[in-house]
C-alpha cells in the first residue's frame, strides 16, 4: 500500500507476465504489446497509450517504480485475478 492505494512494482509484474519493459524510472519505460504501445514517464506521473496521454500516480522507491493495481488491469491489459500475483512486504 502506497499513499493509501494498492500498488505493485512495474518491473516485477511485467517480468512475471513475460513482457519486456525497456527503460528506467529516471527517464521513461516503453512496453510494446501486440495491440498497444505504452510509454511510462514516472517522474511526470503520466503514460502514453497508443499515442493518447493520460495521468497515473507512479511512485519510485529505490530502483522500482510502483503503479496502482488498476493500472496493470486496465492499461497494461494483464489479468490481475491470477493467483500467482501476491505481494508481501512493507511499502
N, C-alpha and C positions, 0 to 999 in steps of 0.2 A: 504494500500500500504506500503510495507516494502522494503527498498532498491530498489525502482522503480519497484517492482514486486507485483502483486495482490496476497495476502496471506490470509489464513484463519486459525483459531485455530484448530489444530488437535483434541484436546479433545472435543470441542464443535461439530464439524462436525461428528465425529464418533458416538457421543451420539445421534445426530439428526437422523443418519442413523440406529440407534438401534444396533450398533455393540459394542462389549466390548473391550475396549483398556486397556491393563494391563501394569502397569509400571509407570515410572516418567520421567520427562525431564532431570533429573540429571544422569540417567543411560541409560535406554532404554525402549521402549514400544514394546509390542507384540500384534498383531491383527491376529486372526485366522478366516478365512472365509472358505467356503466350497471348494473353488478351489485354495486357496492361504494362505500362512503364511507370514506375514510381520513383520520383526524386524526393528524398527526405532531407530537409535542412533543419537539424535540431536547434542550432543557435538562433534561428528566426521563428521557431515553433510553426513551421509550415511544411507542406508537402505538395508536390505537383503530380497529379494522377492523370495520365494521358493528356497532358497539356493544360489541365484545369487546376488552378492554385487553390488550396484550402488551408485551414489552420488546424493545429493539433498541439496539445500540450506535451512536449517531449521533455524529459529530464535526463541530464547527463550526470552519471555518478562514476567517477574514475574513467575507465575505458569503455563503459557500457552506456548505451542510450536506452532509456525506458520509454515505452509508449503505452497509452491506455489499452486495456484489454480489448475494448471495442474496435480499436484501430486495426488489429490483426484480423478480426472477423469481417469488417466492412471494407476497409481499404486494401488490405493485402490478400483478401479472399481466402483466408485459412479457416478450416473447420475447427474452431476453438472448443468444440464439445468433446474432442478426443481425450480419452483418459490418460494418455501419456503426458499431457501437459499439467504440470504442477510446479509450484514454486515454494520452496521452503527457505526462509531466511528473513533477515531484518532489512527493511527499506521503507 
